[in-house]
């Protein structure tokens, strides 16, 4: 598994061979970042349920200013961070470490506690834990973590119909075999009565 494009193109990424994680496929990563290419320059990027950190490393490779990787198991994310930084010239390594933050935390706990906000958020919860989608959407919608003009990319199985809380709305959806990536945006919540005409 490798970074697909950008300044880190070709950097190898380690992942568990026992399928403890389900890393986002290279073709999906490439397609998603082609969609997000205009949002990446200088962006603050948050990778939730990051697993190996592959989406975050793609983001930094394609021009994100900062990347935050969050998961309860960050063994491979930390390993990939160190191996990727070690491939850079010595004078670039300190900046790269500052740009890449790995946070060992359950995602709901992180979202409740963080004071940061991001331009792009990507989430890919374990597909067999459907409740995590609802919890994550609710916490994002109820906070300022996603900036007003930001985008939330959600990877999910085709069979799962996403249910969003007030304040979030689905835009484009991209299907790759059994995988779907839905692009989600902030939506202003208005009083339902304001939509009535008479």
N, C-alpha and C positions, 0 to 999 in steps of 0.2 A: 504494500500500500504506500502511495507516494502523494506528495503535494502536486496538484495537477497544473498549476500555472502561477505566474508572477515571479518575484525575485527569489523565492525559495523553490521554484519548480524542480521536481525530481527528488527533493529531500525525502528519504524513506521515513515512514512512520511505523512504529512497532505496534502490534495489537495482539490480544490473547488468542492463542490457537484453540482454546477450549470453548470459544464462543460465549465467554462471559459477557462480552459486549457485542453489539451489532453495529459495527462502524458504518457510517454513511458511505455508500458505494462511490467509487471515483467518478463514474458517469453522472451520478446525481449531484455530487459536490460541484463538478464542473458546470453542470446545467444551472444549478442554483446561483452560483456566483456570476455566471453570464447574465442572469436576470438582475442581480444586485450590483453589477459593475459600477453603476453611476452613484451608488450610495457608499461605496467602500473607501473612496479617497478621504483620508483623515478621519474616518469613522471610529467611534468607540463601539466595540463589538462584544456582545455577551453570548457565550456558548453554554446553554443550560443542559444538564444531563450529558456532559461533554464526552464521557467515555475516554477514547484515545486522544481527544482534542483535535481531531482531524479538521473539523469545520473552522475552529479557531486558527489553526495554522494556515489554512487556505486564506482566511481573512487577513492575517498579518502579511502573508505573501503578496496579496493583491492590494495592499495600500492602507489597511486599517491603522489608525494611530495607536490604539490600545486594544488588547484582547483579554477578556477575563473568562477563564475556564472553570466551571462549577460542576462538581459531582461529589457524591459520597465516597466514591472510589476513584482516586486520581493517580493511581500508581502509573498507568501508562501515559497519562497526560503529562505528568512530571518527567517521566523518562524521555518522552518525545520532545518536551521543551528543552531539556539539557542537551540531547543529541543534536537537535536543530541549531541551537545557539552555538554549540561547539564547532559547527561547520562554517560559521561566519569568520571573517577576519577578526583578529583580536580587538581591534579598535571599535568594532561594531557590536561586540558581545554584551557590554554593559547596557547599552541602549536597548538591545533586544530583550534582555532580562527585565528591564523596567517596563517594557511594552507588554510583556506576557505575564499575566498573573494567574496562578493556579490556586483555587479555593476548594479545600476539602469541606464539603457541607452538603446536607440535604438541600435540594433546590427550594422547597417551600420555606425552610428556615432562612436561607440566604435572602430570598425575596422579601421576607418580613423585616429583616434587619438592615439591609444595605441602604445607604443614602445616595448611591450613585445612580446615574441615568445613562442611557445608551441610545445610539442612533439605530443600531441593528441588533436584534436579539434572535438567536436560533435555538429552538428547543426540539429535542428528540427523546421523549421519555420512553422507558421500556414499554413495548407494545402490549404486553400482557397486564399492565397496570393502568387501566383506562382512567381510573379516578385521578391520576396525576395530571392528565390534560386539563380537566375541569379546575382542579386546585391551582394549577399554574396560571391559567387564563384569568381566574378570579383575582389572584394576587397581583398580576401585571395590570389588569384593568383598574384595580383599586389603589394604584400607586403612580408615582411619576417616573418609574424606572424606564419606561419606553417614552422617548421624547415625542413631542406633538407630531412631528413630521417623520417619525421613525417607522420602521417596518419590523414585524415579527414573523419569521419564517418557522413553520411548524411541519416537521416530518412525521407522517403517520401512515398506518396501513390503509389501503383503499376502502376496506370494509368499515372503517370508523367514520361516522358522521360527527363532525365537530360541532359542539354546542358552545357558543360564545356568550359571555355575560354582556350586559349593557356597557358600552364604551369601546368595544372591539368589533370589527367587521372584517369578513373575508373578502379579499380582492381576487387575484388570479389564483388558480390551482394548476399545478403541473404534475402529471402522472408519469411514472416510470415503472412499468409492470405493476407489481403489487404495492409500490411505494407512491405516496402522494406528498407533495410539498405545497402547503397552503400559505399564501402571503396574507398577513393580517395587519390591519391598520387601526389607528385610533379613530373613533367616531364620537362626535359630540353627542352627549345624552341630552335629549330635550324632553320636556313634558309632553306626554302623549296627547293632551288636550290641545296643544298648539297645532297639531296636524288636522284638527277637525275644522271643517268649513260648514257654514250654514247661512 
